[in-house]
């Protein structure tokens, strides 16, 4: 059995609308979405190389180097030698970077919780929670 084209389209567009709405919870002039993603990767996964971050974000290494250079200059990440390979530099999130990424998450989580409480019934909230777990399964499907 195949998923219907209409259902697939509706799910995809709804996800994009929600992501766009959550992005609106970020203050103007704060870091870019890509820079916040870099901080998120480093906060969740620990120190990573520029090449690993570029692969995770699916961007060119040169693009990632520019983004990480700005984050280093802003004091949100630091560079350190890789103990396993002295030719490689590892990027590590700093305390101000952790504070920034956690505050960003808190702000978006607060919006989402308030919106869910104001708009959805408890049953709908449970269904949405189930849908989130199902979307995680979909995002884990290999390419």
ABEGO torsion letter per residue (X at the ends): XBBBAAAAAAAAAAAAAAAAAAAAABBBGBBBAAAAAAAAAAAAAEBBBAAAAAAAAGBBAAAAAAAAAAAAAAGABBBBBBAABAABBBBBBBAAAAAAAAAAAAAAAAAAAAAAAAABBAAAAAAAAAAAAAAAAAAABBX
